[in-house]
Structure formats: C-alpha cells, structure tokens
Amino acid sequence: MRVQRPKGTVDILPEVSYQWEKVEQTARDFFSRSNYHEIRTPMFENYEVFSRSSGETSDIVEKEMYDFYDKGNRHIALRPEGTAGVVRAYVENKLYGPDVVKPFNVFYIDPTFRYERPQAGRQREFHQIGIESFGSSSPLADVETIMMGHDLLAELGVKNYELHINSLGNAQVRQDYHDALVDYFTPLRDQLSEDSQRRLDKNPLRILDSKAPEDQEFLPNAPKIVDYLDNDSKNNFDTITNTLSQLGIDYVIDDDLVRGLDYYTGIIFEFMVDDKSLWESPTTILGGGRYDHLVEEFDGPETPAVGFGIGEERLMLVLQRQNSEFFVNPGIDFFVTNIGAGTDIKAVEIVRSLRNQGFKAQYDVDQKKLKAQFKKADRVHAKYVITLGAKELENGVLNIKRLADGKTIDLSLEDLNNIKSVMKEIEE
C-alpha cells in the first residue's frame, strides 16, 4: 500500500514554496517596521489552553480540535488558532512585568490544525499569520491593529477587500444582549438546529454564527447588539470609526458580525474579499478584535489586548488570482558553466565567492556538456551566465552574459571578488 499524505494536508513543493516565502517575508518586514517582534509557541498545548479561550460551545472545541491523551495521560491538543498559545506564553513568562515596554507587540507565522471539510483555501493543516498587542485599552490600539491589517493587505496587492466592523461592548452589554437572544430564540427552539438548541442554553451568541439552513431564516430578525450598547461603548466605537475615516480607511458597520471565538470583547472586525472568480459571496481573509479578559482567564493580571489573524492558504489563493506578478519566479543571479580539465574546481570556487558576496549562484554538479549547462541556466531562471573554459582559466579572463538580451562583457578572475562593481558596468 502506497503511503499518502493525510486528508486535508498539502505538500508545499519547491515550485511554489518560494511564493509562500515571499508572502511571509513581506509580512515579517511589515511587522518589523511597526516594531512587532516574532513569538514562537508550541504546536501543541494542554487541551484547556484552547477550551478555556475559544469557549466550550465554539465550533473549534466542539467539532474541529485535534486532541488526544499522550503517554502520560495528559490531555493535549494541536493548535487550532494562534492567540491562545501566545496569551499562555505571555502569562507564563511574566511578559507583563514592569521591565517590559507596553504595549507588548508580537507577531507569529504558525501551522495550525482543525478537523473540518477540506476545500479551496481551507485545509485541516493550515497556516496563520497574526499579531497580538498587550497592555493598551486606548482606541488608538484598535485603530493601529485595524490599520496594520488594512495596509498589509494593500502591500501584498490584495484587491476588492472591505472592512466590516462591529462592537461587542462591555460585560454588561453582552449580558443584556445574551438575555435578549434567549428571549428571542427560546420560542423557536424546536425549529433550530441541534447545535443551536444546545447553544441556546450555553452561549446563544454562537447561534448568530450558525451556517445551518434551519437557523438562517431566523437570524435576520434576531436582536442586534448595537441596540444594547451603552454610552461608553458607543463613544469608543465612534472614536475608532471616526479615526479610521480620517485615515481614509473605509468600513462597513456590520451588525451581524460576531466572530467565531468566545474571548472577544469590544471591537471586532473582518476584512472580506469580494472576488466572484474565487467565491460566490464576500469571504473573510483577515479577522480580529479586542479581547480584554483573556489574560485573566489564564490567571494573569488584568490586561487589555487586541490582535488579528490571517489564513495564509486563503491569502495565497487570492494573491495567485489577483496579483500573480507578485509571484514571478525570482530565479538566481548567476549560473557558472564550465568545460575542460581543471575548470570544475574553479567553477566551485567562483560560485562560493559569489554566494559569500550575497548573490544566488549555482553550477552544474553533474558536469554535463556545455549546451546542457546553458539549458539548465535557462530553466533555473538565471540572470547571468559566467562561462569558464580551459582557455579562460589559463588567461584569467572570463565571459559574463546577461540572458535577457545577450549582452556580454569580459572580466578577470579578480573582478569576481567584487562582482557588484561589475554589475554596475553591465547594467549601464
């Protein structure tokens, strides 16, 4: 029996992995310019890290989490999303201490796991790019997070995306809204899906996120949380939306937006892409919000926090369709071809020198005929070919050719030790 990859996983082969590398490096550079630093947490955690943060009634915990008991009978779960592990690390490592600059800003690029139906842009092993900011309750922290999400999508070249935003208010607002939902859905209990009937008792807010057809007809007339916001929550929401408007960031106030995790408080948001060539309806590519009580859930001090996450698989689908130029194969800078006795070692030395100077360089380890070497140079998208033969080795003069237009110049072996100056000459 042939061994195959598990359902819901994908081999990211070298022919496309450079595309992932470019997206991730663009994100890393972007976050670095905002003074966010990378954090790397374990791929698996104790089960309660995710059950406590995501909520026992969330789809993640009820249906999608990969969890198991290890050989020590510890209940372990593979990471289904990025925030919970970061919060656990924040508390465990006492990153709230007086010596830590606030807000404490981090980013991550991690593999994550959920048992769900595989489809385009959604796998059981997927990758998440995210940021978290701990320590500030200022509306500007929310604005900063939303602005970063907006500007990162713009820098990557995503098109037709729209910001949807809502507020979950404070604890009293959510309690009042909880009661209103119970009052609305209780007479409809027998007509709701089995999941929603259970959630009505535990967390009726989860019903609003239901995709079950039997629930859909009742959602449009369900109470809206905007009607339950108190003055402080309304003022906070208005401050954030007004600031976004002043920054030229368009948004849609979406009363139906609730997000899929229980830890959110205050502002929540999603960036949706409207591209009929990919999906029938606008689809979320980036989502996040404020979660001011999650650090306390992990026995840490009261700490306001806000962040977002991007599903990288879905992002890759969008970029491949909307901005394929972003993924043009960069190729390599130099391919060194050689023929004749004693030229092989010199070719290796030249390539080594070029690499040490910061260039991408390759030679033919199989030492095939010169014609085959030139074909390989073309296949690996080399910008320049350096040709070394017995005669060139004897005279100490090589030929360098730009493949784009065939322009050639001669250079000495000594010139190779400062190839950047040679590049200036050939580019003139």
N, C-alpha and C positions, 0 to 999 in steps of 0.2 A: 504493500500500500504506500502510495506516494504521500509524503508529509507536506501539508499545505498550511498557509497562514490561517489563523483563526478568522471566522466570520467577523466582519466589522473592523478589520485592520487592513492597512495598506502598506506595501513596500514603497518607500520613497527612494527611487533609484537615482543614480548619479546624473542621469539626463535631465532630471527636474529638481534634484536636491539643491542645485545652485540657486534656483528660484526661491526656495524656502530660506536659504541662507541670506539672500538679498533682502527679503522682507524682514527677517529677524534682525539683520544688521541695521537696516533703516530704522526699525523700532528702537534698537539699542541706542543708536546715535541720537535719535529724537529725545528719548528719555534722559539721556546723559546731559543734553543741552538744558533740560529742565531741572537738573540736579537730583534726579532719581537714580538710585543705585540698585543693582540686582540682588535679589534674595533667592536662594535655592533651598526648598524644603523637601522632605522625603516624599517619595512617590506613593508610599502607603503610610497610614496613620492609624491610631486606635479608632475603632468604629465611632466612639462617642464624639470625636472631633467633628465629624460630619453630621451625625444625627442631632447633636446639640445645636449646631449652627444653621443647618439647612431646614430643620424642622421635621418632626416625625411624620407629618402629613404631606410633605413635599413629594413630588414625583421622584426626585433623586433618591430619597431614602426609601420610599415605599416600593419602587419598581426598578430603579436604574443602577443602584450602587452594587459594585463588585465587592462583596465582603465574605470573609471566611475566618475560621479559627486556626491559628498556627499550631505548631507542635507543642507550644507551651500553653495551649488552650486560651490564648489571648484573641479577642475579637478584633480583627484587622479589616480595614477597608482600603481599596485603591482610591486614590484621589479623584473625586468626581468634579471638583472645581477648585480654583486657586486660593480664594480668600481665607477659608477656614484654617488651612495649614499655616498661612502667613500670620494670622492672628494668634494661633497657638504658639508659634515661634516668637512673636512679639512679646507675649506674656512670659513664656518660659525663660527667655533670655533677658528679661527685665529691660527691654528696649524703651521703656517709659521712664527710665531713671533720669535724674537731674542733669547728668552729663551729656544726654542725648539731645541734639538740636531738634526742636519742634517747629513745624510738623515733621514727623519721621516719614520720609518718602521712599518707597521701594517699587521695583517692577520685577516681573517674572515672565519667563517663557518656558512653559512646562507641558509635558504629556499628561493627559487626564483621561478618565475612563468612566463610561456609563453604558449600561446594558440597554440599548434601545435599537429600534429598527434602522439598519444602515440605509443611507440614501445619499444623494449628491450633497456634499458639504457637511455630512453628519455621519461620523463613524463611532464605533464603540471605543476605540482608542483615538483620541483627538488631541489637538494642541491648543493651548490657551495662552494668549498674551494679555497681561494685565498690570495694573498699577494699584497701589494702596497708599493712602495718606492718613497718618495717625496724629491726632493731637490738636486739631483746629476745628472749632464749631462755626467759624466765620463763613458767611455765604460766599465769600471770595474763594474759599477752599472748594466749594461745589462748582463755582464758575471755572476755577483753574482746571478741575478734573474734566468737566464737560468740554472746555476749550481745547485741552490736550487731545481728547478723543476726536474732536472735530478736525483739528489741524493735522493729526497723524493720518487720518483717512485722506485728507487733501494731499499730504505729502506723498502718500503711496499712489495717488492717482485714482482713487475710487470716485465714481460718478453717480449722480442721481441718488444721493443719500439725504435723509431728512431726520432731524432731531425731534423725537417725541419725548415729552417731559410731563411729569405729574408729581404730586406730593402725597405722602402717606401721613403727614402731620406728626403730632407727638403721641404719647401713650394714651392720653385721654381721648384724643381724636380717634385713634384706632379702636379704642374700646366702644365708643359711641357708634362708630361705623360697624363694628362687629355685631353689636346689638341690632342695628338696622338691617343688616344682611340676614341675621337669624329670623327676624320678624318677616322679612320678605320671602325667604326660601322655605320656611317651615310649612306653610300651606301647600307648597309644591313638592314636598319631599318625595312622594310616591312616583312623581314623574321625572325625578332627577336620575342621573346615572348612579351606579352603585358607589363609585368613588366619591361623588359629590354628596350622596346621602351620609357617608361616613364623615366627610369633611365638615358637613353642616354642624356636627356635634363638636368637632375638634378645632377646626380653623376654617370658617366659612369664606374667608378671603380667598382661599385656594380655589373655590368654585369659579371665581371670575377668570381664572386661568385655564379652565377646562376646555378641551377641544372636542368633547363628546357631543354628537349631534343632538341628543335629547336635552342637553343643557343649553345649547346655543340659543334656542328660541326665547329663553327666559333672561338672558344676560342683558339685552338692550334696555330693558325696563328696570333692571336692578338699581338700587341706590348708588349714587356717585359720591365718592369720598370728598370731592370738592365742596359738597354741600355741608360737610361736617367739620371743615377746617376752622380752627379758632383764629382770633385776630393775629396772634404771634405767628402762627403757621402761614397764614395768608400773606403777612408782611414779609416773611422770609422768602416765600415763593415769589412774590412780586419783585423783591430786591434782586433775586437771581435772574428772573426772566428779563427784567429791565436792563440789567448789566449785560446779559447776552445780546440783547437788541443793540445796545450801544457799541458792542464789539462786532456787530454785523453778522452774528450767528443766528440764523433763522431757526424757528422752532414751531412745533405744533403742541398745544396743550391737549394731552390725551387722557381723558377721564377713565378710560378702560385699562390703562397701563398699571399693572400690579407687580410685575417681575415674578420669577419662579422660586424665590428663596425667602424664607421667613425672617431673615435677620435684617432686612431693610427697614429704615426709618427715614422720615423726611423725604428729601428729593430722590426720585428715581428717574431714570432716563434710558432711552434706547435710540441708536442710530439705525434707521431702516433704509435698505436699498430697494429702489423700485426699478427692476430690470426684467421685463417680460420674457426676455430670452433665457432667463435663469429660473424665475419663479412666477407663478400666476399672480401673486399679490406681494406687496412690500414685505421684505424679510429682514429680521434683525441681524446686524453684523457686529454690533458693539452694544453692550449694555452695562449699566451700573447704577450706583446710587450711594446714599448715606446709610451708615449702619452704626449708630452711636452707642449701642449697648452690647455689641458682640464681644468686645474685650472683657467686659464684666462677666459675660457668660462663661468665659474661660478663667474666671477668678482673678482677673487683672483689675486695675483701678478704672474708675470711670474715664473713658477715653472716646471722644468723638472721632469718627473715621469716615472716609469716603473713598470710592475706587471704581474701576471698571474692568471688564474683561472682553476680549475679542476671541471668537472662534476662528482659529487660523485656517482650518480647512475651508470654511465658508468664505473667508477673506481671499484665499488663493483662487477659488472659483471665480469670484468677482473680478479680481485683477487679471486673470487669464482671459476673461471675456472683454473687459473694459479697457485694459491698459497693457496689452501684450508687449508693447515696446519696452515696458519695464523689465521684461524677462528675456530680452535679446541676449543670447549666449555671449558672455564677455570674451571667451576664448583665452588664449595665452599670449604673452608678449613675444617670445622668441622660440623658434624651433631650430636647433642646430643640426644640420645634416653633415655627414662626413663620409669619405670614401678613401681607401688607401691605407697601407701599413702604417701603424703608429698614430693614426688620427683618432682612434676610438677614445683613448685615454685623454687626449687633448680636448675632445668634444665634451667629455665628462667634466673636465676642469673648467671649461668655459661656462657650461650650464651652472655649475656650482657657484662660480663667480657672479653670474647674473642673478641667481637666486639670493645670494648674500647681499646684493645691492637692492633687493626688494622687488625684483621682476619675476613674473611667471615664465619659466623656461623648461624645455624638455628636449631630449634627444632620443634616438631610436636604440633602445637596449637590445633589439634583435639584430641590429646592423644589417638591415636588408639593403637591396640595391638602391641607388640614389633616387631613381624615379619613384620607388615605393615610399621612400622617406619624404619626398615632396608631397605625395598624396596624403600621407599621414599628417604633415604640417597643415594641409588644407582642411582635413577632417577635424582637427582639434582647434580650428579657427585661429591659427597663429597670425599675428600681425606682421611679423618679420621672420625671414629665414636667413640664417647665417650658414654659409657653405664653407666647409673645411676639407681640402684635399691634400695629397702629399706635396703638391707644388706650393699651395698656400702655407702649409706648415713649414716648408723649407724657407720660403721667402718672408714669413711672418706677416703676410698681408691677406686679409680675409675679405669676402664679399658679403654685404648685407642687403637684402632685398625686401621692399615693402610689397606685400602680396596684393594690396588693394589696387595699386596702379602700376606695379612692376618697377618703380623707381629703385635704383641701386646706387650704392657708393662703396668704395673700398675703405677698409680701416685696418689698423695694425693690431697685433695682439695686445699691445699696451693700451690701446684705446678701449679695449673691453673692460679694463679696470675702472673706467669712468664712463660707462655707457650712457649716462644721462646727457653728457655733452654731445655725444654722437647723435642722440635722439633729436636734439635741437637742430643739428645740421640737416638731418634727413627730413625733418618736418618743415623746413623752410621752403 
